[in-house]
Amino acid sequence: MGLTGQRIRIEFRDFDLFFGGPHCPFDYVKVYDGPDNESAVIGTYCGQQRNLVLYSSESSLLVTFVTIPRTANTQNRGFKGIFEFSESFVKLDFIVKNDGEHIRGSECDQKILSKKESSGTVYSPNWPFPYIPKIVCRYFVYGMQDSQHLERVRLVFGLLDISKGNPKEGIDCPDGYLKIYLKGQETTDSYDKFDHEMCGEKKQPFVVVSDGPRLVMVFSSGELQGRGFKANYTFETEYRIPGTAAPDGTCNFTYRSGSRKKGEFNSPRYPSNYPSETNCTYLFVPTPNEQVTVVFDHFRVRADSANSTNGSYGVSICQEDWLEMYNTYKDGTEKLVGRYCGMTAPGPIESNRGASGVKIILHSDQEGVFSGFKAHYTFESVKSIFGDCGSNVSSAESGVISSPNFPQNYDGPVRGLASKTCNWYIIVRQKHKILLNFDFFAVEGEPTARGCPAAVVRLWHTIEGPPLELCGEKPLTEKWQYLSEGNSMRISFISADKSVGAQGFRAIWTEVSEGPDCEQFTCVKSNFCISKKLMCNRMENCGADDQSDEMNLEVPVDPFKLLGVALCVGGVLALGLCVWCHRKHQRRRRQLARLRRNTIGSSRRQLSTGSSNRRQHVCDELGERFASVDSV
């Protein structure tokens, strides 16, 4: 028991008790930080102890020694120590005022635990007065680390004045020092592997940030005195997201083309679960002559209420946790590309020509969480408005759009590029709409199981809403048909660098109008009004379930083919007539020969023979030329 204002120091110079296990269940020494065994316990010790020095927090200390009954003598020596009462030991008020907690048994060690993104100030002992010589104090500053939280420690020094002492070769701080450990070295007693060692006088603020939830400082005052140090600490949420973090510590990260052309980014703490009640923003900023492409490699975001056969996609489906993607523009406007959740990974996205960049937002509510996402980005030279393929259609009534190489497999981007893009822009007459019917569709991905991470077809068929996102394979029995709200439609097909190819798609588009007044052709089932020119063109322009425009199909006749057939038929008939004439003339000559032998009417028969000879040059020549017909 010491006097008021005194503290007690006990040093065990020899300590050897029977060791029954780490919890000392048999023989032990228990030290209480107070006058009785109701006081807080400093520690329980057994076995062999070296350099065991303990301090009381106040003016009293209780040491108890307990052994169990045994029949055999032990070979353990017991313990021997010395104690000291003093008012010169470090006063602990500097710990209390910085919201720290004194580590019982130490002279001035303290721990500061986060209260979730809390902050405070740490001081050297006896601040603001000069510190006491020849003391060592340790500061354990620990952020939160559990299934929902992960923090790091930011330490901003406003002033540091620690006596450096006389210079010594190879030693930066020969007298007092402040060593800082940012990587949890204290867990393995690796105090020789510090990250920073500071001494001397520093008046300009400087910052250190822990690599994880732990930051430890060891202050040794040396033999000379100084003012000490003062620093402000802040517990920040540790996101473990590569990129340029916001200076205010919020979950906002920026990726600029001027800093890095390609890289990766992820949800907070990936592959561990992202924290609840989090909103993270990722902003990608290309130069004016560039575009940015984002491709997702892993995606899993909680979606408890999602129940869709087309995947967890859209504002109406993704209500708990979700990821949104936007095209951003210089005037501050943003256009939503899509909202995603569950395991429906977003398709590759390429910033629009004219856009200033891409923004991605991850939102989580108060409930359970999943592993999140991982993706990569690439800044590349800006492409044509049609991308690598595609076209602009504005003066037709119908047409066909298909993926590159269709019906062969489409291919991915050229080696070294992040994506291959085809953009089709269809514009029809005012007061008309566009009917799009996919008669074949097979694109990598599966909306309900893994989304469209390798390739995607996006369809802008509404005036203000985000595009429809398509991938997977269309069953033969299903009808994929879409009608635009206005007189324009955009179709975009993007394949990423990890695409392996598939057969692709083929779609028929038609200019249609709705209403009772139709001066052209009215489809029987869909009631669309289409041009009469589209009838019997071997394409279902009325829609997927309406073939009325192809009923009573007549094969169109080519006039040139008809002329050729007529000439051939005429030639064959002429040839046959000549052969017939030749054979008839031969029969007549035989008849004349018989008449000549009978000498009946010789003069008339000679005249007839002469007349026949005059007709011979008309058909006989051709008949003799084609006489071989008899042998065919």
DRENZAMI-797843 format. One record per residue: residue in three letters; x, y, z of N, C-alpha, C in turn. Coordinates in steps of 0.1 Angstrom, whole numbers, plus 5000, padded with zeros to 4 digits. Layout:
N
ALAXYZXYZXYZ ...
END
This chain:
632
MET500949885000500050005000500950125000 GLY500850214990501650334989500850454994 LEU501550564994500850694997500050744985 THR499250834988498450894978499350964967 GLY499050934954499950994944501050904940 GLN501350794948502450704945501850584936 ARG502850534928502550404921503550304926 ILE503350174924504150064929504749994917 ARG505949964918506649884908507249754914 ILE506949644908507449514913508249444902 GLU509449404906510349334896510649194902 PHE510249094894510548954898511948924892 ARG512848904901514248874896514448724895 ASP513648644901513748504899512348444900 PHE511948364890510548324890510548184884 ASP510148084892510147944888509147864895 LEU507947854889506847774895506447654886 PHE505747564892505347444884504447494873 PHE504747444861503947484849502947374846 GLY501647404848500547304845499847334832 GLY500147444825499447474813499447624811 PRO499047674800499047824797498147894807 HIS497047834812496147904821496547884836 CYS497647824838498247804852497147744861 PRO496647624859495647564867496147514881 PHE497447504883497947444895498647554904 ASP499947564903500647664911500747794903 TYR500447904910500548034902500648144912 VAL501148264906501148394912500148484905 LYS499148534912498148624906498348764913 VAL498448864904498649004908497449084905 TYR496849154915495749244914496149384914 ASP495449464906495749614905494849684915 GLY495049654928494249714939494549654952 PRO493749684962494049644975493549504978 ASP492649444971492149314974491849234961 ASN491349104963491149024952489849054944 GLU489149164948488049214940488549314930 SER489749354931490349444921490649384908 ALA490849464898491149414884492449334885 VAL492449224877493649134877494649184867 ILE495849204871496949234861497349114853 GLY497549004860497948884853498148764863 THR498148644857498348514864499548454858 TYR500548414866501848374861502248234867 CYS502848154859503448024864504547994855 GLY505247874858506347834850507547924853 GLN508347944843509548034844509248164837 GLN509548274844509348414839510648484839 ARG510948564829512148644829511748794826 ASN512448884833512149024831510749064833 LEU510149004844508749034847508749154856 VAL508249264851508149394858506749434857 LEU506149474868504749514868504649644876 TYR503649724871503349854878501849854882 SER501549924893500249944896499650074890 SER498350074888497750194883497650304893 GLU497450264906497350364916498250324928 SER497850344940498850334951498750204958 SER498050104953497949974960498149854950 LEU498549744955498849624947498749504956 LEU498149394950497949274958498649154950 VAL499549084957500148964951499748844959 THR499248744952498848614958499548504952 PHE499948404961500648284956499848164960 VAL499548074951498647964953499347844948 THR499347734957499847604953498747504956 ILE498747384949497847284952498547174961 PRO497747104969498346994977498946884968 ARG500146834972500746734965501546644974 THR501746514971502446424979503946424977 ALA504446474965505846474962506346614962 ASN507646624965508246754965508446804950 THR508346934948508646984934510047034934 GLN510547044922511947094920511947244916 ASN510747314917510747454914511147534925 ARG511847644922512447724933511447824939 GLY510347864932509447964936509848094930 PHE509748204937509948334932510648434942 LYS511248534937511848634945511748764937 GLY511448874944511349004937511549124946 ILE511549234940511649364948510549454944 PHE510249554952509149644949509649784953 GLU508949884947509350024949508050114949 PHE507950204958506950304958507550434953 SER506850504944507450624939506350714933 GLU506650844934505750944927506350994914 SER507550934910508150974898507750884886 PHE507050784889506550704877505550784869 VAL505450744857504550824847503150834852 LYS502650964852501250984855500450944843 LEU499250884846498450824835497350914830 ASP497351034835496251124830496351154815 PHE497551144809497751174795497051064786 ILE496850944793496150844785494650864786 VAL494150904797492650924799492151034790 LYS492851134788492351254781492351224765 ASN493051124761492951094746492050974744 ASP491250934753490250834752490950694750 GLY492150684756492850554756492550474769 GLU493150354770492950274781494350224785 HIS494650244798495950194803496050044803 ILE497049994798497249844799497849814812 ARG497049744820497449714834498749644835 GLY499549674845500749614847501949684840 SER501649774831502749844824502849984830 GLU503950054828504150184833503350284826 CYS503350274813502550384805502050324792 ASP502050194790501450144777499950164777 GLN499450184765498050214764497450154751 LYS496150124750495550084738494350174735 ILE494250204723493150284718492350204708 LEU491050174711490250094702489150184695 SER488950144683487950224675486550204680 LYS485750304679484350304681483550324668 LYS484150274658483650284644483850424639 GLU484950434631485350564625485450674635 SER485950644646486150744657487450814655 SER487750914663488950984661489351044675 GLY490551094676491051144689492551194688 THR493151214699494551264699495351184709 VAL496651154705497551094714498651184717 TYR499251174729500251264734501451174739 SER502551244740503651184748503451204763 PRO503951124771503751134786504151274791 ASN503351324800503551454807503251574798 TRP502651544786502351654777501351754783 PRO501551884782502451964772503751994778 PHE504151934790505351964796506451864791 PRO507651894793508751794788508551654794 TYR508751554786508551424791509651384801 ILE509351274808510351214818511451134811 PRO512651154815513751074809513650924812 LYS514150844803514350694806513050624808 ILE512050654800510850574800510550514786 VAL509850414786509450354773507850324774 CYS507150384765505750374764505350324751 ARG504350234751503850174738502450214736 TYR502050244724500750284720500150184710 PHE499150114714498450014705497150074700 VAL497150114687495950184681495350084672 TYR494150024675493549924668492149964662 GLY492049944649490749964643489949844643 MET488649854639487749744639488049644628 GLN487849514631488149404622487249284625 ASP486149274618485249164619484549134606 SER483449054606482849024594482149134587 GLN481849244594481249364588482049484587 HIS483249484594483949604594485449574593 LEU486149664586487649664585488049804584 GLU488949844594489449984594490949994593 ARG491450104590492850144591492950264599 VAL494250294603494450404612495250514604 ARG494750634604495450754599495950834610 LEU497250864610497850944621498551064615 VAL498051184620498651314615499351374627 PHE500651394625501451454636501451604633 GLY501051674644501151824644502451884649 LEU503051814658504351854664505151734669 LEU506451734667507251634672508551694676 ASP508951674689510251724695510851624704 ILE511651534699512351434707513851454706 SER514451454717515951484717516651374709 LYS517451424700518151334691519451284697 GLY520051364706521351334712522451354703 ASN523651304708524851324700524851224688 PRO525251274676525251184664526151064666 LYS525750954661526550834661526450764648 GLU527550714643527650654630526750534629 GLY525850544618524950434615523650434624 ILE523550534633522350534642521650674639 ASP520450674635519750794632519250864645 CYS518850784655518250844667519050784679 PRO520150834683520950764693520350784707 ASP519550884709518950904723517450864723 GLY516550964722515150934722514650904708 TYR513550834707512950804694511550774695 LEU510850774684509450724682509450634670 LYS509250504673509150404662507750374659 ILE507450364646506050334642505950204634 TYR504950124637504849994631503449994624 LEU503349974611502149984604501549854599 LYS502249744601501849614595501649504605 GLY501349544617501149444627502349364632 GLN503549424632504749354636504749314650 GLU503849374659503849344673503349204676 THR502549154666501949024668502948914669 THR504148934663505248834662506448894670 ASP506248994678507349054686508449104677 SER508149144665509149184655509349334656 TYR509749384668509949524671511149584664 ASP512049494659513149544652512849584637 LYS511649554633511249574619510249684618 PHE510649804622509749924623509649984609 ASP508550054606508350124593508950264594 HIS508850334605509350474606510050484620 GLU511150564620511850604632512050754632 MET511550824642511550964641512151024654 CYS512851124652513451204664513751344659 GLY514351424667514551564663513351644665 GLU513351754657512151854658511551864644 LYS510251834644509451854632508251934635 LYS508152044628507052134630505952124619 GLN506352074607505352064596504551934598 PRO503251934596502451814597502851704588 PHE502851584592503051474583502151364587 VAL501851274577500851174579501451034577 VAL500950934585501250794583499950724584 VAL499750614575498550534575498950384576 SER498250314584498450174587498050094575 ASP498749984573498449884563497549774569 GLY496349804572495449714579494949784592 PRO494349704601493649774613494649804624 ARG495949774623496849794635497849894632 LEU498049984642499150074642499750084656 VAL501050064657501750064670502850164670 MET502950234682504050334684504850294696 VAL506150304696506950284707507750404710 PHE507550474721508250594725509250574735 SER510550604733511650594742512150734744 SER512150774757512550914759514050934760 GLY514850834762516250854763516650924776 GLU517850984776518351054787518151204787 LEU517851254775517651404774516151424773 GLN515751544777514351574776513951654763 GLY512751654760512151724749510651744752 ARG509951824743508551844745507751724742 GLY508251634733507451514730506751524717 PHE505551474716504751474704503251484706 LYS502551524696501151534696500651494682 ALA499651404682499251354669497751324670 ASN497051344659495551314658495451184650 TYR494651094656494350964649492950964644 THR492750894633491350874628491250724623 PHE490150664627489950524622489050544609 GLU489650494598488950504585488550364581 THR487450354574487150224568488150184558 GLU488650064560489650014550488949934539 TYR489049994527488349944516489149834508 ARG490449854508491249764500490849764486 ILE490749884481490349904467491549984460 PRO492149924449493149994442492550124435 GLY493350224434492850344428493150464436 THR492850584432493050714439491950734448 ALA492150724461491050734471490750884473 ALA489550904478489151044481489851094494 PRO490251214494491051264506490251264519 ASP488951264518488151264530487951124536 GLY488451024530488350884535487050814532 THR486250874524485050814519485350704508 CYS484350624505484550514495484350574481 ASN485250664477485150724464486550704458 PHE486650644446487950624440487850664425 THR488950724421489050784407490150714400 TYR489950694387490850624378491050714365 ARG492150774364492450864353493350804343 SER493050834330493950784319495350834320 GLY495550954325496851004326497750944336 SER497150874346497850804356498150654352 ARG497150594346497350454343496350414332 LYS496850344322495950304311495150184313 LYS495450094322494649984325494949934339 GLY494049864345494149814359492949744363 GLU492949714376491849644382491149724394 PHE489949694397489249754408488249644414 ASN487749664426486949564432486049624443 SER485149544448484349594459485149594471 PRO484749664482485549674494485849544500 ARG487149524503487649404510487649274502 TYR487349284489487249164480488649084482 PRO488648954483487448864481486648834493 SER486948904504486048894516484748974513 ASN483748954522482549024520482649174521 TYR481949244513481949394514481049424527 PRO481349544533480549574545479149624542 SER478349614552476949664551476949814552 GLU475849874548475650024548476750094542 THR477050064530478150114522477750174509 ASN478250284505478050334492479450374486 CYS479850304476481150324470480950374455 THR481850474451481750524438483050514431 TYR483050464419484250444410484050534398 LEU484950624396484850724385486050704375 PHE485750674363486750654352486750774343 VAL487950834342488050964334489050944323 PRO488650924311489550924299489951064294 THR490951074286491251194279490251224268 PRO490151344263489151374253489151284240 ASN490251224237490351134225490350984229 GLU489850954240489850814245488450774250 GLN488250644251487150584257487650484267 VAL486750444277487150344287486250224286 THR486850104287486149984287486249914300 VAL485149864306485049794319484549654317 VAL485249554322484849414320484849354334 PHE483849284338483749224351484149074350 ASP485049044360485548904362484848824372 HIS484248884382483548814393482448904397 PHE481248844400480148934405479248854413 ARG478948904426478048834435477548944445 VAL476348994443475849094451474449054457 ARG474249074469473049014476471749074469 ALA470848984467469549014461468448914466 ASP468048934478467148844484465748834478 SER465248954473463848954468463848934453 ALA465048924447465048904432464448764428 ASN463548774419462948644414462548664399 SER463548644391463348674377464048564368 THR463348524358463848424349464848484339 ASN464948614339465848684330467048734337 GLY467248694350468448734358468048854367 SER468948884376468748984386469249114380 TYR468349184373468749304365467549404365 GLY467949524367466849634366466549694380 VAL466049814379465749894391464649824399 SER463649764393462549704400462849574407 ILE463949514402464349384408465349394419 CYS466349474416467549494426467149604436 GLN466749564448466249654458467149664470 GLU467849544474468649544486470049604483 ASP470949524478472249564474472249564459 TRP473049654453473049664438474249744433 LEU474549724421475649794414474949864402 GLU475249994400474750074389475950124380 MET475750134367476750194358476150304350 TYR476850414348476450534341477450574331 ASN476950644320477850724312477650864317 THR478850934319478851064324479251164313 TYR478751294314478951384304479451514310 LYS480051604302480651724306479751824313 ASP478451814308477451914314476951864328 GLY477551754333477151704346475951604346 THR475451574334474351474333474951334333 GLU474051244337474451104337473351024331 LYS473750914323472750824318472950684322 LEU471950624328472050494334472150394324 VAL473150304325473250184316472550064322 GLY472550054335471849934341472149924356 ARG471249854363471349814377471449664378 TYR472349614386472649474386472749424400 CYS472349294403472549234416472549084414 GLY472549014425472548864425473848824418 MET473748724409474948674402474948724387 THR474048814384473948864370474948964368 ALA476148924363477249014361476949114349 PRO477249234350477049334339477849284327 GLY477349314315478049294303479149394302 PRO480149374293481149474291480549604287 ILE481149714292480649844289481749934283 GLU481450004273482350094267481750234267 SER482450334272481850464273481450514260 ASN480350584259479750644247480750744241 ARG480750754228481550854221480850994225 GLY481651084230481151214235480951214250 ALA480951094256480851094271482151134277 SER482151184289483351224296483951114305 GLY483151004306483650884314482550794318 VAL482850704327481950604333481950614348 LYS480850604354480750604369479950474373 ILE480550404383479950284388479750304403 ILE478550264408478150284422477750144428 LEU478350114439477949994447477250034460 HIS476049984462475250014473474949894481 SER475049904495474649794503473849844515 ASP472749774519471949814530472449754543 GLN471549744553471949704566471949554568 GLU471549484559471349334560472649264556 GLY472549134553473749054550474449094537 VAL475649044535476449094524477048964517 PHE477548994505478148884497479648934494 SER480248854485481648874482481948994473 GLY480849044466481049164457481549134443 PHE482449214439482849204425484349234423 LYS484849184412486149224407486149254392 ALA486749354387486649394373487949454369 HIS488149474356489349544351488849644340 TYR489649754339489349864330490549884321 THR490249954309491249984299490850114292 PHE491850204291491650324284492250304270 GLU491450334259491850314245491450434237 SER491950444225491650554216490150544212 VAL489550664210488150664208487850604194 LYS486750534193486250464181485250544174 SER484950504162483850564154482550544162 ILE481550634158480250624165479650484162 PHE480050414152479550284149480350174156 GLY481450214162482350114168483250054158 ASP483549924159484349854150483549804138 CYS482249804139481349764128479949824132 GLY478949794124477649854126477349954115 SER476250024116475850124105474750204110 ASN474350304101473250394103472250364092 VAL470950334096469950304087468850414089 SER468450484078467450594079466550604067 SER466750524057465850544045465350404040 ALA465050314049464550184045463350154053 GLU462550054049461350014055461549884063 SER462649814060462949684067464349654065 GLY464949564073466249514071466649404081 VAL467849364080468349254088469649304095 ILE469849274108471049304115471549174121 SER472849144119473449024124474749054130 SER475248964139476548974145477648944135 PRO478848994137479948974127480148824124 ASN480348794112480548654107479348564107 PHE478248614111477048524111476748464098 PRO476448334097476148234108477348174114 GLN478548204110479748154117479848234130 ASN480748184139480948244152481548374151 TYR481048474160481648604160483048584168 ASP483948674166485248674172485348794182 GLY486348784191486648884201487448994195 PRO487849084203488649204198490049154194 VAL490649244186492049224182492949214194 ARG493949124193494849104204495349244209 GLY495349264222495849384228494749484230 LEU493549474225492449564227491449504237 ALA490749584243489849544254488449494250 SER487949544238486649504234486449524219 LYS485449464214485049484200483549524200 THR483249634193481849694195481249714181 CYS479949684180479149714168477949794173 ASN477749914167476649994170475750014157 TRP474449984158473550004147472550114152 TYR472250214144471350314146470250314136 ILE469050284140467850274130466950394133 ILE466550464122465650574123464650554112 VAL463350564115462250544106461450684105 ARG460450684097459650804095458950844108 GLN458650974110457851024121456550944122 LYS456050934134454750864137454850714134 HIS456050664132456250524130457150464141 LYS457150334143457950264153458750154146 ILE459650104154460549994149460149864156 LEU459849764148459649624154460849544151 LEU461449494162462649414161462349274165 ASN462649174157462449034160463648954158 PHE464148894169465348804168464848664164 ASP465248624152464848484148465948384152 PHE467148434156468148354161469048434171 PHE469348364182470248434192470948334201 ALA472348344200473248264208474448344211 VAL474448404223475648494227476048444241 GLU477348444243477948394255477248454268 GLY477148364278476548414290475248344294 GLU474748364306473548304310472948394321 PRO471848464318471448574327471148534341 THR470548414343470148384357471348324365 ALA472348274358473448204366474648294367 ARG475048364356476348434357476248564349 GLY475148604343475048734336475748724323 CYS476248844318476848854305478248914305 PRO479148854313480448924315481348924302 ALA481148834293482048824281481548894269 ALA480248894267479648954255478148984258 VAL477649094252476349134255475749214243 VAL474449204242473649284232472849384241 ARG472949514238472149614245471249674235 LEU470049694239468949744231468349864237 TRP468549984230467850104235466550124227 HIS465450074232464150084225463150174232 THR463550224244462750324251463350464249 ILE462450564252462950704250463850744261 GLU463550724273464350764285465050654293 GLY464550534293464950434301466350374297 PRO466950294306468250224303468050124293 PRO469050074286468949964276468549834282 LEU467949754273467749614277469049534274 GLU469349444283470649364282470349224279 LEU470949164268470649034264471848954262 CYS471848824266472848724263472248584265 GLY473048484263472448354265471948294251 GLU471148194252470648134239469148134239 LYS468548174228467048184227466548044223 PRO465647984231465047854227464247874214 LEU464147774206463447784194461947814196 THR461347774207459947794210459647934215 GLU460648014219460448144225460548254214 LYS459748354216459748474207460348594213 TRP461448644208462048764213461748874203 GLN460848964207460349064198460249194207 TYR460649304201460649434208460249544199 LEU459449634205458849744198459349874204 SER459849964196460450094201459250184205 GLU459550274214458650374218458550494209 GLY459650524202459650624192460050574179 ASN460550664170460950634157462450604155 SER463150574166464550534166464850424175 MET465950354172466350244181467850234179 ARG468550194190470050174189470250024194 ILE471049954187471449824191472949814192 SER473449764203474949764205475349624209 PHE476349574202476949434205478349454209 ILE478749414221480149424226480649294231 SER481749254226482449134230483749174237 ALA484049114249485249154257486449074253 ASP487549114258488849044255488848904260 LYS487948864269487948724274486848644266 SER486248694256485248624248485848514240 VAL485148404240485648284232484748264220 GLY483748344218482948334206481748244207 ALA480748274199479548194197478848234184 GLN477748164181477248184167476648324165 GLY476248384176475748524175474248534173 PHE473848634165472448664164472048714150 ARG470748704147470148764135468848814139 ALA468548944135467349014139466749084126 ILE465449074125464749144114464049264120 TRP464249384114463549504119462649554108 THR461549614112460549664103459949794108 GLU459749884098459050004101457549974102 VAL456950004113455449974115454750104121 SER453450094119452650204125451450134132 GLU450850194141449650144148448450234146 GLY447250174146446050244145445150194134 PRO443950234134442950174124443150224110 ASP443750334108443950394094445250334088 CYS445150244079446250184073446050174058 GLU446750244050446650244035447550134029 GLN448250064037449249964032448649824035 PHE449449744042449049614045448949604061 THR447749554065447549534079447749384083 CYS448649364093448949234097447749174105 VAL447449044103446248984107446248974123 LYS447348924129447348904143447949024151 SER449049084147449649194154448949324151 ASN448149334140447549464136448449574133 PHE449749544131450649644126450349674112 CYS450649804108450549844095451949854089 ILE452249774078453549774072453349804057 SER454449824050454449854036454049734028 LYS453249754017452949644008454149584001 LYS455149664000456449613994457049504002 LEU456649494015457249384023456549254023 MET455449254015454649124014455449024006 CYS455448904010455948794002457448814000 ASN458248864009459648884008460448784016 ARG459748674020460448574028460948614041 MET460448724047460848774060459548804068 GLU459448764081458248784089458248924094 ASN457749014086457749154090456649194099 CYS455649104100454449134109454749104124 GLY455849024126456148994140456448844141 ALA456848804153457248664155456048564154 ASP454848604158453748514158452748544146 ASP453148624137452248664126452948654113 GLN452448554105453048524092452148574081 SER451148654084450148694074450748764062 ASP451848834064452548904052453148804043 GLU453348674047453948574038452948474033 MET451648494036450648394031450548404016 ASN450048284009449948283994451148323987 LEU452248273991453548313986453648273972 GLU453948363962454148333948455648363945 VAL456148263938457648283934457748393923 PRO458448493925458548603915459248543903 VAL458848593891459348543878460348643873 ASP461548593869462548673863462348683848 PRO462048803842461748813828462948773819 PHE464148783823465248733815465248583814 LYS464948523826464948373825463748333816 LEU462648403817461448363809461848373794 LEU462548483790462948503776463848393771 GLY464748353780465648243777464948113774 VAL463948083783463147963782462447963768 ALA461848073765461048083752461948063740 LEU463148123740464048103729464447953728 CYS464647893739465047743738463947663733 VAL462747693738461547613733461347633718 GLY461447763713461347793699462347723690 GLY463547713695464647653688464347503686 VAL463947443697463647293697462547273687 LEU461447353687460347333678460747343664 ALA461547453661462047473647462847353642 LEU463747303651464547183648463747063645 GLY462747043653461846923651461046943638 LEU460647063634459847083622460747053610 CYS462047093610462947063599463146913597 VAL463346843608463546703607462346633601 TRP461146683605459846623600459746653585 CYS460146773581460046803567461046713558 HIS462246703564463246613557462746473555 ARG462146413565461646283564460446273554 LYS459546373554458446373545458946383531 HIS459946463528460446483515461046353510 GLN461746273519462346153515461246053511 ARG460146053518459045963514458445993501 ARG458346123498457846173485458746123473 ARG460046133475460946093465460845943462 ARG460645863472460445723470459145693462 GLN458145773465456845753458457045793443 LEU457745903440458045953427458845843419 ALA459745783426460545683418459645563414 ARG458645533422457845423418456945463407 LEU456445583407455645633396456445643383 ARG457645673384458445683372458645553365 ARG458745443373458945313368457645263361 ASN456545313366455245263360454845353348 THR455545453346455345543334453945593334 ILE453345633345452045683346452145833349 GLY451645913339451646063341453046113343 SER453946083333455346123335455546273336 SER454846343327455046483326454546553339 ARG453446513344452946573357453846543369 ARG454346413368455246373379456546443378 GLN457046473366458346553365458146693370 LEU456946753366456746883372456646883387 SER455946783392455946773407457246753413 THR458046673406459446653411460246783411 GLY460046863399460746983399460347083410 SER459047083412458547173423459147123436 SER459146993438459746943451461146973452 ASN461946963441463347003442463547143445 ARG462547233441462747373444462447393459 ARG461647303466461347323480462447263488 GLN463347183483464347103490465347203498 HIS465647313492466647393499466147453512 VAL464847453514464247513526464547433539 CYS464247303538464347213550465347103549 ASP465547063536466446943534467846963540 GLU468247083538469647113542469747093557 LEU468747153565468747143579468446993583 GLY467546933576467246793579468346703578 GLU469246713567470346633565471446663576 ARG471446793580472446833590472146763604 PHE470846753607470446693620469846563618 ALA470246493607469746353605470146263616 SER471246293623471746213634470746203645 VAL469646283645468646273655468046143656 ASP467946073645467345943644468045843653 SER469345873655470145773662470245803677 VAL469645913681469645953695468645863703 
END
